[in-house]
Amino acid sequence: MAKKTTIKPIALGYRTVGSSGNYTPLMGVLKGLTLSQDEPDSTEIEAEFYDSPFDIFYEGNPLTMSFELTNYDLEELPPLFGGSVDLEEDYEGNPVAYTSEWEWRLEFSRGFNAIVIARGLTEGTIKKDTDGALNFAVSITALIYHDTSTNPAKDVMYKIVAEIPPTFTNTVKINTSERTVQEGGIQTTQTPLVDLYLYGDHLLNATPYIEKVGVPDDPIHPASQNSGVVHFYIDPSISESGDQFDVYKDADVDVPWFAIVNQ
């Protein structure tokens, strides 16, 4: 795998620990988000007759993420910080100390795809600096998560996601045929157009492509993509009526698909 420099976080989201659903985005984060991990604590086993210790035991410290949430909807606060939103849509803060646990994912625009905290102890305190906004200072501490989905089970604190491999989502049958039109005495062939419509909260992150069934490793990429409508142009020279195409998409974009063939 090639070396990469990972910079520029572009999205932060959370979901239930151990789940596989979509992440709830938390985008109103003030500039200054930090990730840190202290050096391991050490305990020396001292030797009576030597200057050097017999042994040194190390104990690791958790990864922590800190940021200030400055742009938020009041409905976003109870799942993270406790409290409730009343009938007047006012947020009532929790009267006692409150923490929650979530799986957190921080995505980057360059380098490796993301860093995931498998089980993050989450706490937030209200904060208002001079001439600043009314923020929530958020601290997330990575706890050990015992992952039983693997065999054997393993303990996880965090992982750096290299890349998201595309996953198969469905097969589209293309009922196309070449059509010719006369324009100014010139006969031309029209290229069939396939419109793929996808719906969900992460449309901007979806990068689909299609492959003709039986012709792997020859992807056809979108000719255009805008507002959740993805256009694929299928060259009639490589397709005929009844051909089928496998549709692939990002593995972390869990949105339904269906296709409409325009002829």
C-alpha positions as CSV (number, residue, x, y, z in Angstrom):
1,M,0.0,0.0,0.0
2,A,1.3,3.5,-0.9
3,K,2.3,6.0,1.8
4,K,-0.2,8.8,2.3
5,T,-0.4,12.1,4.1
6,T,-3.9,12.4,5.6
7,I,-5.2,15.9,6.0
8,K,-8.4,18.1,5.8
9,P,-11.3,16.5,7.7
10,I,-14.5,16.9,5.8
11,A,-17.2,15.1,7.8
12,L,-17.9,13.8,11.3
13,G,-20.6,11.4,12.2
14,Y,-21.8,8.9,14.9
15,R,-23.9,5.8,15.2
16,T,-24.7,3.1,17.7
17,V,-21.7,1.2,18.9
18,G,-21.3,-2.1,17.0
19,S,-24.0,-1.2,14.4
20,S,-23.6,-1.2,10.6
21,G,-26.1,1.5,9.7
22,N,-25.6,5.0,8.4
23,Y,-23.7,7.6,10.5
24,T,-25.7,10.6,11.8
25,P,-23.8,13.7,10.5
26,L,-22.6,16.3,13.0
27,M,-21.3,19.1,10.7
28,G,-21.5,22.3,12.9
29,V,-18.0,21.8,14.3
30,L,-15.9,24.9,15.0
31,K,-12.4,24.9,13.5
32,G,-9.9,23.5,15.9
33,L,-10.9,19.8,16.1
34,T,-8.0,17.8,17.7
35,L,-7.1,14.1,18.0
36,S,-4.5,13.1,20.5
37,Q,-3.1,10.2,22.5
38,D,-0.7,10.6,25.4
39,E,2.4,8.5,25.7
40,P,2.0,5.2,27.5
41,D,2.4,5.2,31.3
42,S,5.4,3.1,32.5
43,T,6.1,1.2,35.6
44,E,9.7,0.2,36.3
45,I,10.7,-2.9,38.2
46,E,13.7,-1.6,40.1
47,A,16.8,-3.8,40.6
48,E,18.6,-3.6,44.0
49,F,22.1,-4.2,42.7
50,Y,21.9,-2.5,39.3
51,D,21.3,1.0,38.0
52,S,18.9,-0.2,35.3
53,P,15.5,-1.7,36.1
54,F,14.8,-5.4,35.5
55,D,11.8,-4.6,33.4
56,I,9.4,-1.8,32.4
57,F,5.7,-2.4,32.0
58,Y,3.8,0.0,29.7
59,E,0.1,0.8,29.9
60,G,-1.5,2.6,26.9
61,N,-3.6,5.7,27.1
62,P,-6.8,6.2,25.1
63,L,-7.2,8.2,22.0
64,T,-9.2,11.4,22.6
65,M,-11.0,13.8,20.2
66,S,-12.0,17.3,21.2
67,F,-14.0,19.9,19.4
68,E,-16.6,22.7,19.9
69,L,-20.0,22.3,18.4
70,T,-21.2,25.7,17.4
71,N,-23.9,25.3,14.8
72,Y,-26.6,22.8,15.9
73,D,-30.2,22.0,16.0
74,L,-31.7,21.6,19.5
75,E,-32.9,18.1,18.5
76,E,-29.3,17.0,18.0
77,L,-28.4,17.6,21.7
78,P,-30.3,15.0,23.7
79,P,-28.8,11.9,22.1
80,L,-25.3,13.2,22.8
81,F,-25.6,15.2,26.0
82,G,-28.8,14.1,27.6
83,G,-31.7,16.4,28.5
84,S,-34.8,16.8,26.3
85,V,-36.6,19.1,23.9
86,D,-40.0,20.1,25.3
87,L,-43.3,20.8,23.5
88,E,-42.2,24.4,22.9
89,E,-39.1,23.0,21.2
90,D,-36.8,24.4,23.9
91,Y,-33.8,22.3,25.0
92,E,-33.7,21.4,28.7
93,G,-30.2,20.4,29.8
94,N,-29.6,17.4,31.9
95,P,-29.6,18.3,35.6
96,V,-26.8,15.7,36.4
97,A,-23.6,14.7,34.7
98,Y,-24.4,12.8,31.6
99,T,-22.2,10.8,29.2
100,S,-23.1,8.7,26.1
101,E,-21.3,6.1,24.0
102,W,-21.2,6.1,20.2
103,E,-19.1,4.9,17.4
104,W,-17.5,8.0,15.8
105,R,-16.2,8.4,12.2
106,L,-14.0,11.3,11.0
107,E,-13.6,11.4,7.2
108,F,-10.8,13.2,5.4
109,S,-10.6,14.6,1.9
110,R,-7.0,13.6,1.2
111,G,-4.9,10.6,2.2
112,F,-6.6,7.7,4.0
113,N,-10.4,7.6,4.1
114,A,-11.3,8.0,7.8
115,I,-10.5,7.3,11.4
116,V,-13.1,5.4,13.4
117,I,-13.4,5.3,17.2
118,A,-15.2,2.1,17.8
119,R,-16.6,3.0,21.3
120,G,-16.3,6.7,22.2
121,L,-17.3,7.9,25.7
122,T,-18.9,11.3,24.8
123,E,-19.5,14.2,27.0
124,G,-20.3,17.8,26.3
125,T,-20.4,21.0,28.4
126,I,-21.9,24.3,27.4
127,K,-19.4,27.1,26.7
128,K,-19.5,30.8,25.8
129,D,-16.3,32.7,25.3
130,T,-16.1,36.5,25.1
131,D,-17.5,37.6,21.8
132,G,-18.0,34.0,20.8
133,A,-21.0,31.8,20.1
134,L,-22.8,29.6,22.5
135,N,-21.0,26.3,22.0
136,F,-20.8,22.8,23.4
137,A,-17.3,21.7,24.2
138,V,-17.2,18.1,23.3
139,S,-14.7,15.4,24.5
140,I,-14.7,11.9,23.1
141,T,-12.6,9.3,24.8
142,A,-11.9,6.0,23.0
143,L,-12.8,3.0,25.2
144,I,-12.1,-0.6,24.4
145,Y,-14.8,-2.3,22.3
146,H,-15.0,-6.1,22.3
147,D,-15.8,-6.9,18.7
148,T,-17.6,-10.3,18.6
149,S,-18.4,-10.0,14.8
150,T,-14.9,-11.5,14.1
151,N,-13.7,-15.0,14.7
152,P,-12.0,-15.0,17.1
153,A,-13.4,-11.9,18.8
154,K,-11.0,-9.1,19.3
155,D,-10.6,-5.9,21.3
156,V,-10.7,-2.6,19.3
157,M,-10.0,1.0,20.2
158,Y,-9.8,2.7,16.8
159,K,-9.0,2.0,13.2
160,I,-7.8,4.0,10.2
161,V,-9.8,3.2,7.2
162,A,-7.6,2.9,4.1
163,E,-10.2,3.0,1.3
164,I,-13.8,2.0,0.9
165,P,-14.1,-0.8,-1.6
166,P,-17.2,-0.6,-3.8
167,T,-20.0,-3.1,-3.1
168,F,-22.5,-4.8,-5.5
169,T,-25.9,-3.4,-5.0
170,N,-28.1,-4.8,-7.9
171,T,-28.3,-5.8,-11.5
172,V,-30.0,-3.6,-14.1
173,K,-31.3,-5.1,-17.3
174,I,-30.9,-2.8,-20.2
175,N,-33.7,-3.2,-22.8
176,T,-32.0,-1.1,-25.5
177,S,-31.5,-1.2,-29.2
178,E,-29.8,1.1,-31.6
179,R,-32.0,3.9,-32.9
180,T,-31.2,6.0,-36.0
181,V,-32.5,9.4,-36.7
182,Q,-32.3,11.6,-39.8
183,E,-31.0,15.1,-39.2
184,G,-30.3,17.2,-42.3
185,G,-30.1,14.2,-44.5
186,I,-27.4,12.6,-42.2
187,Q,-28.3,9.4,-40.5
188,T,-27.0,9.2,-36.9
189,T,-27.1,6.6,-34.1
190,Q,-28.5,7.6,-30.8
191,T,-26.7,6.3,-27.6
192,P,-29.1,4.7,-25.1
193,L,-29.2,6.6,-21.8
194,V,-29.6,4.9,-18.4
195,D,-30.8,7.1,-15.4
196,L,-29.9,5.8,-12.0
197,Y,-31.8,7.5,-9.2
198,L,-30.5,7.2,-5.6
199,Y,-32.0,8.5,-2.5
200,G,-30.5,9.2,0.9
201,D,-28.6,11.6,3.1
202,H,-25.2,11.0,1.6
203,L,-25.7,11.5,-2.1
204,L,-22.7,13.7,-2.5
205,N,-20.5,10.8,-1.2
206,A,-21.8,8.2,-3.7
207,T,-19.5,7.4,-6.6
208,P,-21.3,4.6,-8.5
209,Y,-20.2,2.8,-11.6
210,I,-21.5,-0.1,-13.7
211,E,-20.0,-3.2,-15.3
212,K,-21.5,-5.3,-18.0
213,V,-22.3,-8.8,-16.7
214,G,-19.7,-11.2,-18.0
215,V,-17.2,-8.4,-18.7
216,P,-15.6,-7.7,-15.3
217,D,-12.9,-5.1,-14.6
218,D,-14.2,-2.8,-17.4
219,P,-16.1,-0.2,-15.4
220,I,-18.3,2.4,-17.0
221,H,-18.3,5.6,-15.0
222,P,-21.0,8.3,-14.9
223,A,-21.2,10.8,-17.7
224,S,-22.8,13.2,-15.3
225,Q,-24.0,13.3,-11.7
226,N,-26.1,16.0,-10.2
227,S,-28.7,16.3,-7.4
228,G,-29.0,12.5,-6.9
229,V,-29.4,11.6,-10.6
230,V,-26.6,9.7,-12.1
231,H,-26.4,9.4,-15.9
232,F,-24.6,6.5,-17.6
233,Y,-24.2,6.5,-21.4
234,I,-24.1,3.0,-22.8
235,D,-22.4,2.8,-26.2
236,P,-24.6,0.7,-28.5
237,S,-21.5,-0.8,-30.0
238,I,-20.9,-2.7,-26.8
239,S,-24.5,-3.5,-25.8
240,E,-27.6,-4.9,-27.2
241,S,-31.2,-5.5,-26.0
242,G,-31.3,-7.7,-22.9
243,D,-27.8,-7.0,-21.7
244,Q,-27.4,-6.7,-17.9
245,F,-25.2,-4.4,-16.0
246,D,-24.1,-4.8,-12.4
247,V,-24.3,-1.6,-10.3
248,Y,-21.6,-0.8,-7.7
249,K,-21.4,2.0,-5.2
250,D,-19.5,3.1,-2.1
251,A,-19.6,0.6,0.7
252,D,-20.4,3.2,3.3
253,V,-23.3,4.8,1.4
254,D,-26.4,2.8,2.3
255,V,-29.0,4.1,-0.1
256,P,-31.5,2.2,-2.3
257,W,-31.2,2.2,-6.1
258,F,-33.5,1.7,-9.0
259,A,-33.0,2.3,-12.7
260,I,-35.2,3.7,-15.4
261,V,-34.1,3.2,-19.0
262,N,-34.9,6.0,-21.4
263,Q,-35.3,5.0,-25.1
